[in-house]
Amino acid sequence: MDILLKDLRFAFRTFGRSPAFTVAAVLCLALSIGASTAVFSILHAALLRGLPYQDPEKIVMIWNQFLGDGTPKLEFSDDEFLELRERATAFSEITATRPGLFNLTGSGDPELVVGVRVSANLFRLLGVTPALGRGFLPEEEQTGQERVVVLSHALWQRRFGSDPRVVGQKLVIDGQPFLMIGVMPRDFYFRRKGRDLWMPLAIDRGALAPRDDRWMEVYARLQPGVTLERARADLAGVATQFQQDHPEAYPPKSGYGITLVPYREEVVGAIRPALLVLGAAVGLVLLIACANVANLLLARATTRDREVALRAALGAGRSGLIRQLLTESVLLAGVGGALGLLLAWWAVKVVVKIDPGRVPRLDEVSIDGRVLAFTLLISVLTGVIFGLVPALQAARADFANALKEGSKGSAGAARQLARRMLVVFEVAVALVVLVGAGLMIQSYRQLQRVEPGFKTENLLTLELFLPASKYPEGKQWAAFFDQLLARLETLPEVRSVAAVNAVPLGVVQWVGEVEVEGRPPAPGQLNPSAAWRVNSPDYFATMGIPLLAGRGFSDRDDERAVPVVIVDRTVARNLWRGQDPIGKRLKMVGQEAPEMWRTVVGVVGDVRHEGPETVSREQIYVPYKQFPQIFMYLILRTRSDPVAVTAAARRAVREVDRNQAVYRVETMAEKFARAMAWRRFYTLLLGAFATVALVLALIGVYSVMAYSVAQRTRELGIRMALGARRRSVVKLVVGQAVRLALLGVGIGLAAAAGLARVVSSLLYGVTATDLATFAGASLLLTALAALASYLPANRASRIDPMVTLRLE
């Protein structure tokens, strides 16, 4: 301990004598360690931290799959779930959930909230108990029982002021009284955050929905000792029983099966590759910082040769010298790590504030004990990494020669080679990060050029869900929305208004089979599939979706008229190749809508309903008066800022029904920005890392060339005394830097080509080996390396040869 304290005191005195070196090294390390810590804190929260449930690794999600039509994951219907729960033996608990929107009325203003109907054993499956009251009893999921509800902590605080006496009181939901039996803990969530209440999922065995009406997500807990492989085999047996008992629902060529996915994989699986790429990028930035500081230490070691030699002459062994130099390196990294921790704390706050909505558990990111341990570990490792080469170089030095010639500041060939190789390494790593960022930037630019199929400007959307207790019939739904649309059309700032059950960039309502008249599917084969939406007559004009052929819907397309549909261009092309689809008939099979032949009256343009990155399924539109919906989006195209119409739109809803709540009012531009938020966030973050990597690499080039010029003052002076021109001296120095950069670029290109496959799944509209990106990154890095070396080269060209020779 005494030896360590002495080494630390000596290190502090050494750094105090070189403030410029110390500040430069600490800032370089703080930036890289801070970025590494911030990214690790995100990775830790999203990928590494355990889920807040009992034995979360035992929780799985179960899916139907129909691989014949490319559907790897599909929810369950009522009877499928009931049969699954009876037949599957590998699970101790199986539960179903069905999210929805619910109107809260009574005390306080009407409020539309997100709730979930769940099997009574959900909380038992998760191993979570309410903070107040109790959970559900098994009999409460039976039909005919008293209606009960469990509140979220947020809803309890927001609507009831955290009053513990709410347990046992009534809450009016969709016009029906529910007994409040419990309040969940503050940090409880399942599947998605923002759920406000939970109610028992009552399935009436006497009135089951059609077998292909699949709306329920199914979760299960593995039996003790049961592996995922055994559970999958159990589900395969259940799927076989389904096919034997219901062959009409699972044709042989449907590719039907039942699969499971660990719940953690469902939460983080889609985002894991992108987060790991960010982690790799910041790791490369840290390596560049290490190389930079190692370069600074090597340059500084030249001026310390005489000091090290004197210490060796006074009895210090080589191991002691290595220990002292590594102590200085680790201390330097420790100070940089402490400052980097402050930068990480600030960066995490910024990242959480600009949450792009795709990173799971981002609001749980914090600088906790594990993150502090990571920062400490990475600081120590960084200090050892960048300090090891200079320490070994110093310990292997010729001490006798250093005592004789140390005053001349001569650097050995080995040390010069090490510094140049570090620059080559920096350039190579920087190129890898630059190529990755360039590919992501190209992808983002391609996405920005994608036409969504509608006009996003001046559109306002509102979500409404009518309580079934007050509006039990479809005619009442249609009448409500007719009256509301007519009232909204009178607002002076509204140009047009429409309704649809699934707005673009929102949820996908229905996807099912489509049968074309006169073309039944062959035995054992499936009909083609398509998604479909229900909308009012002015929907296409309001959204700016072009009508390509035929006509749009009108008010005459009601329940008494001939059933009609409008199809998009892709449906028309795929179902009636080269033929005019107008007047043709189709039937949507297996949906909630009555199976009837519907006549095609129009063709509209394709719309990217799921977002700019996704090519949407073929789309069919149905007039809402022929198939009324209890849940609809209202879409208002305004004459100016759509946000200014929000208050008037809310008043219009209240004028039609003062107890009707409005949910999630936002502009279409906001929806589109949210759809691009993750891509924009990811690209900006990777671009920031690439910028830091580029700056660090250029600092490395500059420092090596500046030091090289300082060491070659005599040589360059003699060259100029013998007639060398300034231009040739500049060319000599810059040429040396360019050669180092080109060597690094060559190595970096090979590495980037190998790693490009890793990011290929994250790209859109650009290949992982895009020539323009690779060439642009290479040229940029080489040109900037030449520019960075020009300053020392220009300084070298101004050397006075007479002064140099006189000093010699």
N, C-alpha and C positions, 0 to 999 in steps of 0.2 A: 504493500500500500504506500509506503514511504517513497519507493522508487516511482510509482505512478504519480504521486503528488508532485515530486520533483520534475518529472517529465511534463506534467501539465503546466506548472509554473514557468518552465523554460519555454513551452510552446506559446503561452500567452505573451511572454516578453518578445519572442520572435515575431509574432504577428503584429505586435505593437510597433516594431521597427519597420514593418512593410504595410502601412495602412492601405495603400492603393491595391496591392495584391490581395489583401484580406477582404476588402470590400467587394472586389470583382468576383473572387471565388465564392464568397458567402451569397451574393445575389444570384449567381449562376445556380448554386445548389438549392437556394431557397425556392427559386422558380420551379425547378424540376421536381424537387421533393414535395413541394406544395401541390403541384399538379398531380403527382402520383398519389398523394394522400387523399386528395379530393375524389379522384376516380376510384380509389380503393374503397372509400366510404360508400360510394354509390354501388359498387359491385358487392360490397359486404351486405348492404341492406337488401339489394335485389336478388342476389344469387346465393349468398353464404349464410345469412342469418336464418335461424330456424323459424318456421311459421308458428304463429301463436296458438297452437292447438296441442292436444295431448297426442304424443307419438305421431307427428304429422307425416312421417315417412310411410305410415300404414294407410293413409287416406288416398284413395284413387278416384278417378272420374271414369265413368263407363259410357261408351258411345255405341250406337248403331253405326254400321258402315255399309254402303252400297258402292263397292268399287267398280261395278259395271258401268255406272254413269259418273264416275269420278267424285264420289261423295265419301270421304274417309271418316267424317264425323257427323252424326245426325242424332238429334234428341230422341226421346222415347215417348210413345203414346201412353194413355192410361193403362190399357190392358197389357201392353208390353211390359210396363213397369211392374204391375201386379204379378204377372207370370214370372218375371225375372226375380222378384223378391222371394217368390215361393220356391223357385228351382235352383238358384245359385247357392252353393254350399260353402264357397271359399271365403265368405264375408260374415263378420259378426253383426254388421249393421249395413243396411242399404236404405238410402233416403233419396227423395226426389224434391226438386225445387222448381217453382214457376214464377218468375218475376212479373211485375205488372205495375200499372199506375193506379193510384187510389185517391179519391176525393175525401178530404177531411173537412167536416163541417161541424156546426155546433159552437163550442167556445172558440172565440177568435175568428179571424178572417178565413174564408175558404182557402184550402191549400191542397195542391196536387203533389203527392209524394210518391217515391219509388218504394214499393214493398215487395215481399216475397211470400208466396204460399209454399209451405215446406211440410214434409212429413214430420210427425210428432217426435221422431227420434233424431232430428238433425243436431240439436245441441248435445245430445248424448254421444253421437258419432264424433263430434268435434272435441268432446271433453271440456265443454265450456258451460258454465252456469250463469244465470242472470245475476247482476249486481243487486237488484231489488226483486222481490217476489219469486216467482218460479217459472219454469219452462212448461212445455206442453205435456199433457198426459196422453197415453195411447188412444183412449176413447175419444179424445177431442178431434181426431182426424176422421171420425165417422160422421156421415151426414146426419143432420137432425140434432146435433149437439149444440150447446150454447156457444155463440161466437166469442172467441177470445183472441187477444193480440198481445204481442210482446213488442215494446218500443225500443228504438235505438237510444243511446245516451244523448245523441245530438238532438233528436226530436223531443225527448223528455225535457232537455234544457230549453230548447227554442220555444216550444208551445206551452209547457207547463211550469217553466221557471224552476226546474229541478225539485219540484214538490214531491216528497216521498209518499204523500197520501194519495197519489194517482192510482196506485195499485188497489184494485177493487172498484174503481170508478168506471164509467162508461165513456167510450169515444165513438162518435158517429163517423163511419167509414162507408162511402158510397150509399149514404142514406140509411144504413143499418147500424144498430147499436152493437158495439163490441166491448167486452169486459177486458180492461187492461190488467193483465196478470203478472207482468214483469217488465224490467228495464235491463238491457244488456250493459256490460261494462263499457267504459269510455272508449277503449281501444279495440273493441270487437268489430270484426268485419269478416265476411266470407264471400269468396269469389270476386266481388267488387265492393269498393267503398261507396258510401253515399246511399246505402239502403236504410230506410227510416223505420220500417216495421216488418214484423213477421207474423203470419197467420197460418193455422193448420191447413194443409192441403187435403181437402175432403174429396174422395173419389167415390161417386155413386156407382156401385157395381151393377145396378140395374139400368143405368143409362150411360154406358161408356161411349166416349167419342169414337169415331172411326179409327181403325188400327193405324192408318197412315197420318193421323192428326198428331204429329209429334212436336210437343212443346216443352217437355219436361227434361231438365238436366238431372242426371243421376249420379250420385256419389256413394262410395262404400268404404268400409274399413275392413282391412284384411283380418282374417282369423289369426290368432297367435300361431306362429310357426309356418304360416302359408306364404309361399314365395309368389312373386309376380308371374312366374312361368306357370305355376300350378293354377293360379287364379285365371290366367288367360285360357288354359286348357278347360277349366270349368265353364267359362263363358262360351267357348267354342261348342261345348256340348249343349248348352242352352240354346245357342243359335241354331244348331241342328234340329232340336226339338221344335223351335219356332217354325222352321221350314217344313217340317213334317206335318205339323198341326195346321198351318196356314199357308199352303203352297201358293195360293193366289196372291198373297202379299209379298212373297219373296221368290220371284221367278228364278229358275236355275242360273240364268245369265246375269242376274242382278249383282252377283259378287257379294251376297249378303254375309255379314258376320257381326259379332259383338267384340269390341276391343276395350282395353282399359289403358289409361295413361296416369302415371303418378300425379297427384294433385300439384306438387311443386312444379312439375314439368309443364302443366297447363298454365301455371301462373307466369313462369319465366322463360319457357321454352322458345317462344317467338322472338324475344328480345335478347336472349343470351349471346348469339353470334355478334350482334352489334356492340354489346357491352364489352365482350372479350376483345374485339378489334380496338375499341377505345383504350382498354387496358394495355394492349400490346403497343399501341402508338405512344402512350405516355411512358411506357417502359423504355422504348427506343429513345425518347427525348431524355430520359434520365441517363441512359448510356452515353449520349452525346455530351451531356453536362459533365459526366465523369471523365470523358476523354479531354474535354476542355480544361478542367481543373488539373488533370494529370499533366497536360501540356504546360500550364502555368507553373506547376511544381517543378517540372523538368527545367524550364527556363530559370526559375529561381534557384534550383540546385546548382547551376553553373556558378552563380555568385557566392554559393556557400561551400564550394569545394575546399577552400582553404580552412574554413571553420571546421568542417567535418574531419579534414586531415589533422588539424590541431587536436581535436578531441580524441582521435584515434591514437595520436602520438602520446597523449596524456594517459592512455590506458583504457579507453573505451573500446570494447569489443565490437565486432561487426553486428552481432545480435542486438547489442545495446543500441547501436546506431539505428538499426532497422526499427527497433521498438520505439525510439524517440520520434523518428520520422513518421511512423504509422500513428503514433499518438497525436501528432500535429494534424495529420489528415483526418482522423476520426473526430478530433475536436472541431476542426473546420466544418466537417459534415454535420456535427451535432448542432453547432450554431446555425448553420443553414437549415437544418431540420426544424429547429425551434421557430425560426422565422417562417419557414415553409408551412408549419402548422397553422400559424396565424393566417397565411394566405389561403390555406385549404379551408379554414373555418369561414372566411369571407366568401370563397368560391362556392362552397356548399350552399350557403344562404342564397346566393344568386341563382344557382341551378334549381333549387327547390322553388324559388319564386317564379321562374320561367318554365315551370313543369310542362313538358311537351305532351303529357298525358299517356305516354306509352311505357314509361319506366315503372315497373311495379314497386310499390312500397317506397316511392321516392320521398314521401313526406316523413318517412321514418329515418331518413339519412341523418346521421349525427356523428360528432367526433366523440366516440365512446372509448371504453378501455381497449377494445381490440384495435381500433384505429390508432390510438396512441401507441400501442405495442408495435403496430405495423410501421408507424413513423420512426420509432426508436430503432427497430430492426433495419429498416431501409437506410437510415442515416449511418448506422454502424457499417453496414455492408458497403454502402457508397464510399465511405471514408477508406475502407480497406481496399476497394477496387481501384479508386483513382490514386491512392497513395502507395500501392504496392510496387508499381513499376519504378517511380522515382526513388523509393526507398532502396530497392534492390540495385538500381543503377549507382546510387551514392555509396552503398556498402561495398560494391565491387570496384570502386574507383582506385586508381594508383595514388595512394596517399603521399608517397615520397615525391612523385612528380607534381602533385597538386601543391605541395609546400614550396616547390621551386618555381612553378609557373602559374600558381593560382591567381596572382595579381594581374595576369594578362587576360583573365576571363576566357580562356580557351575551353571550348566544349568538345568532348570526345565524339568520334564518329558514331559510336553506338548510341549515344544520347540523341544526336541529331537524327539518326535513323528512326529511333523510337518516336520522336516528336512528329516526324513526317508520316509514319505509319498511323499514328493516332489521328492525324488530319484526314488521311485516306479513309479510316474507319468512320470518322464523323460524317464525311461527305457521303459515304455509302449508306449509312443509316438514315441520314437526312433525305436522301433520294427515295428510300423506301417509304418514309412517312409522306413525302411530297407526292409520290405517285398515288398512294392511298387517298390522300386528301383530294388530289386532282380528279380521280375517278368519282369520288362522291360529289364533288362540285359539278362535274359533267352530268351525273345522274340528276342532281337537283335542277340543273338548267333544262334538261330534257323534260322533267316533270312539269316545270313551269310552262312549257310549250304545249302541254297536253290540253286539248279542248274537252271540257267535261260534258259537252253536249247541251248545255243550257247557259244562260247569262246570270252571273252571280251578283251583279251590282243592283243596289236598291231593292233587295228582297228581304223581307222580314218573315220569320217563321214563328208560329205559336203551336204548342201541343195541347190538345184537349182530350180528356177521357170522360165520357158521360157515365154517371153512376147507373148501373143496371137496375137498381131498385126504383129509380125515378123514371128511367127511360128503358123499359123492358123489351120493347119491340123495335124492329128495324125501321118501321114507318116513322116512329117517333125520333129515331136518330136522324133520318133524312130530313124530317121537318125542322129539327133543331138547327142543323147545319144550313138548310135553305134560308131560314130566317136570319141566321148570323151572317151568312155571306151577303145577303141583301143589305143588311145594316152596315157592314164594313164597306160595301161599295159606295155608300153615301159620304164617306169621309173625304174631305176635300183633297188631302194629300195622297190618296190612294188611287192609282191608275187602274189596277185590276186586282182581283182577289180570287183564290181558288182553294180547294181542299184536296188532300191526298192522304192515304193511310200510311205511306212510307216515303218521306222526303229523301231526295238524293243526299248522300253523305250521312244518312241516318241508318236505321235498322232495315234489314231485308225482311219483308213481311212473309211472303209465301214463295216457295219453290216446289213445283210439282210436275207431273207428267202432262204432256199435251198430245191428244189424239187428233189426227187430221181426218176429216170425213173422207171415206173411201180408201183409207190406207191404215187398216188396223195393224198392230204389231204382229210379227210372226210368233208362233208358239215359243215360249221360253225367252222372248226378247222384251225389252222395255220400250215404251214410247220415248220420244225425245222429251227433255225437260226444259222448263222456262220459269222465270220468276214473274210474278204478276202483282199489279197494284190497282187500287180502286181510287178513282179521282173524279172531280167535278168537271163540267164542260170547259171552263176557262183555264184549266190547269196548264195545257201546252202553251197557250198564248202568254199566260202569266210567267211561266218559267223561261220562255224563250226557246222552247223545243220546236224545231221546224216540222211542219206538216209536209210530208213528201208526196203523198198520194191520198186520194179519197177525201174524206171529211173528218172533222173532229166530232166530239160528242155534243149533244144539244140537250136542252131541258125536256125534249120529247122522248129521250132515251130513258124512260122510267120502267117501273115493274110491269106496265101493261104493254110495252112495246116489244118488238122483236129483240131478243138478247143479242147484243153486239159487243165487239172488242176492237181495239186498235193495237197493232203490233209494231214493234220497232223494225228497223231495216234488216237487222241480223235475223230475226225470226222470219221475215218475209223471204229472205234469201235462202235460209236453210230448209224451210218447210215447203216452199213452192219454187224451187230452183228455176229461174228464168220465166216463171209464169206471173201473171197479174194476181196478187193475193186478194184484191178487192172482190167481195162477194163469196169468197171461199169460207168454209165453216170449220171450226175446231171445237174441241171439248177439253176442258181442264179436268183431269182425272184425279180423284182422291183428295180434293181439297174441301174446305168447309162449304164452298159454294155448291149449289145443286149442279149435278152433272147434266149439262144441257148443251146442245149445239149452239154456238155463238157465231154470228156472221162478222167477218172482218170488214170494217167500213173505212179504215184509214191506216196509213203507214207513217210513222214519225221517225225522227233521227235517233240514233243510239245515244244513250246517256250512261256515263260512268257513275253508277249509283253508289258503289262501295268506296269510291275515292279515285284520285288520278292515277294511282299505281296499279289499280285492278281493272282488268277487262271484265265488265259486268256480264252476268248471264243474259241470255235472250229475255226480252221483256214484253209482257202483254198487259194492256190496260183495260179496265172494266169500268163502265159508268157507275158512279156511286149510288144512284137511285135504283139501279138494278141489283145492287148488292151492298146495302148500307152497312156502315161500320160504326162501332161505338167509340173507336179511337181514331182521331184524324189530326193531321197537321193543317193549319191554316197558313197560306202563303200570300203575302201582300206585296205587290210591286208598287213602290212609292215614287212620287215625283222628285223627291230629294232624299235627305238622310232618313233611312228607314227607322233608326232609333227614335227619332222625334215623334213617330206615330205610335210608339209602344203604349203610352198612357191612354190614348184614344181607343186603341184596339182592345185593351183591357176593359175599358168602360163599356164598349159595345158588347162584350161577352156578358158583363154583369147586367146589362139592360135586357138581354135575352133570358138570362137565368142568374139571379143575384147570388146563388149558392154555387155556381160553377167556377171552379178554380182553373187557372191557366198555368201550364208547366213549361219551363225552359223557353223563354222568349229570346231569340237571337237572330242575327242577320245571317244570310247565306254566306256572305263574305267571311263572317266569323267561323262558320262551319268549315268552309274551304281552308281557311288559315289553320284551323285545328287539325284538319286532315293532313296538312303539310308540316305541322309543327314539329313532329318528331324528326322528319327528314331534314328540316331546316336547322333544328337544334343539333342534330348529330353532325351535319356538315360543318356548321360553325365551330363546333368543338374540335373536330378533327382538323379543320383549317387552322384553328388557333395553335394546335399542337405542331402542325406542319410549319407555321410561321416561326414558332419558337425554335424548332429544330433547325430551320434554315438560318436564323440569326446566330444560333450557337455555332453552327458549322462555319459560317463566315467569320465569326470571331476567332475560331480556331485557325482558319487560313491566315487571317490577318496577323495573329500573334506569332505564328510560325515564321511567316515571311519577314515580319518586323524584327524578330530575334535573329533570323538568318542574316539580314542586312547588317544588323549591329555586329554580328560575329565576323562578317566578311568585309568590314570597313577597309582593312588594309589591302585585301585582294582587289576590291573595286577601285580603290584609290590608285593602285598600280596600273590597272587596266586603263583608267582615264588618263593617267600620266603618259601612257604609251600610245594614246591617241584614240581610245574608245569614245564614241559619241554618247551623249545622254540617252538618245533613243535606243541604242544597243544595250545600255545598262538596264533601262526600263524593260526592254524586251526580254533580257536575261532573267530578271526577277519574276516578271509576270509569267514568262514561259514555264519557270519552275513550278509556280503555283498552279498553272493550268494543267501541267502534267500530273501533279498530285490529284487535282480535281477529277481529271479524266480517268485516272486509275480508280478513284473512289466511285465515280459514276459507272464504270464498267462492272465493278463488283456489286454496286447497288442495283443495277439493272437486272443482273442475274437473280439477286435476292428478291427484288420486287416482282419479277415474273413468276417466281415460285410461290410467293405469298399472295399474288393477285387472286388465285383461286379461292382463298379464304374469304375475300370480300365479294366474290361474284354474286352470292345470294342477296347481297345488299344493294346491288346496282340496278338501275333502270335505264334502258335505252342506250347503254354503252357496254362494251365487252370488257372483261377483266384484263385484257391485253391490248387495250386501245392504244394504237400507235401514236396518235396525236398527244395523248397524255404523257406517255413515256418519253417521247421526243421533247415535248415542251418542258417537262420537269428537268430533263438532262441539260437542255440548253440554258434554262434559267439558272440552274445551280452552277454550271460551268461559267457562265457570263458573270454572275455575281462573285464567284471565287476570283475571277480575273480582276474585277473591280475592287474587291477587298485587298488584293495584293498590289494595286496600283499606288496606294498611298505610300507604303514603304519603298516601292520601286521608285517613285518620284523623289522621295527623300534620298535614296541611294544615288540617283543621278545628279544630285546637287552637292555631292561630296567634293571638297576642295582637295585635289591630289597633293598639293604642296604641303598643306597642313597635315595630311595623313602621313606622308613620308617623313616630315619633320618629327612627328611623334614617334615614329619607328626608330 
